[in-house]
Amino acid sequence: MPTDVVDEQDRLNVAVQITPREELEQRASRLQGLMRAAGLDGVLATQNADVFYLSGVVQQAQLYLPVDGSPLLMVRKHLERARSVSALHNEAVTGIRSLRELPGLIVQVGGRPRRIGLELDTLPVLTYQAYSKALAPLEAELVDASMVLRQVRVVKSPYELEQIRRAAQVADAGIQAAREHARVGMPEVELAAIIEAATRIAGHSGILRMRFFGQEMHMGHLLAGDSGSVASFMNSPTGGHGPGPWAPYGAGSRPLRRGEPVLIDYTGEWAGYIADQTRMLSIGPLSPFWQDAYAAMLDIETYLAREARPGITSGHLFSMAE
């Protein structure tokens, strides 16, 4: 199946990235190797990113991969759309109305499993309980498979590296838009909207997924001047004012000023892959205050490079920097 196809129904000249069948097969094979080492007879993927990784589809669906055999994508909504964009064989994509159908379908593709792995790092308790009840007829042990899924995804194939390169090009479109449109007095959020529009036009879906409970953010952060020192709850060194306490991160209403750094921490995204980068711009040369701050950071970096040794923890390095 070609990697770039055109939606004939809408007859738009828009390329859509389809994960090739060979790529899906290689991912399944590598995951099965990790499953054998972990003593798993099957893995049931339910989280969007994992389902997409193994099927090339994001729909209301779950995918079962037996340790020996082919994957089965079970779709509640929308089956025909899943079949039209997934490179899996048609027989590997089936409809499902109820989780009660899972045991029969699982046995058909991989026999009766003794241990089934699920993504316990992302699966809500009520949803896990629903799966546990539905899978009870199999009398299989349900265990955590989040680590094997992370391990298989951490090694990027040549195909994936190419998607990340294209994601970096999307990110660059946002940076170029910022350079062209930044002006004194413009609110942070106005320049952020220009960057986001440019990246969306370049191919960004507007979605940024994080595999961590309670962590969320927009496509990126734009923080001008002292906004960059406003901390927030995120696992990030930057927070920003944001629009308010309901979304306490990212661009706010603070105006851009001459001679100050404007931090642009945005993701480029293409076909589900992310290129994360941070760039700085200023309107005119940085003021002496900010040049001194930059020189201080270079001093810290030089010090850490000189003092770092094998065996030193990241926490100790952070304390040394402080």
Stockholm file with secondary structure:
# STOCKHOLM 1.0

chainA/1-322         MPTDVVDEQDRLNVAVQITPREELEQRASRLQGLMRAAGLDGVLATQNADVFYLSGVVQQAQLYLPVDGSPLLMVRKHLERARSVSALHNEAVTGIRSLRELPGLIVQVGGRPRRIGLELDTLPVLTYQAYSKALAPLEAELVDASMVLRQVRVVKSPYELEQIRRAAQVADAGIQAAREHARVGMPEVELAAIIEAATRIAGHSGILRMRFFGQEMHMGHLLAGDSGSVASFMNSPTGGHGPGPWAPYGAGSRPLRRGEPVLIDYTGEWAGYIADQTRMLSIGPLSPFWQDAYAAMLDIETYLAREARPGITSGHLFSMAE
#=GR chainA/1-322 SS CCSEEECTTTTCCCEEECCCHHHHHHHHHHHHHHHHHHTCSEEEECSHHHHHHHHSCCSEEEEEEESSSCCEEEEEECHHHHHHHCCSCGGGEEECSCGGGHHHHHHHHHCCCSEEEECTTTCCHHHHHHHHHHHGGGTCEEEECHHHHHHHHHSCCHHHHHHHHHHHHHHHHHHHHHHHHCCTTCBHHHHHHHHHHHHHHHTCCSCCCCSSTTCCCCSEEEEEGGGGGCCCSSSSSCCCCCSBTTBCSSCCSCBCCTTSCEEEEEEEEETTEEEEEEEEECSSSCCHHHHHHHHHHHHHHHHHHHHCCTTCCHHHHHHHHC
#=GC SS_cons         CCSEEECTTTTCCCEEECCCHHHHHHHHHHHHHHHHHHTCSEEEECSHHHHHHHHSCCSEEEEEEESSSCCEEEEEECHHHHHHHCCSCGGGEEECSCGGGHHHHHHHHHCCCSEEEECTTTCCHHHHHHHHHHHGGGTCEEEECHHHHHHHHHSCCHHHHHHHHHHHHHHHHHHHHHHHHCCTTCBHHHHHHHHHHHHHHHTCCSCCCCSSTTCCCCSEEEEEGGGGGCCCSSSSSCCCCCSBTTBCSSCCSCBCCTTSCEEEEEEEEETTEEEEEEEEECSSSCCHHHHHHHHHHHHHHHHHHHHCCTTCCHHHHHHHHC
//
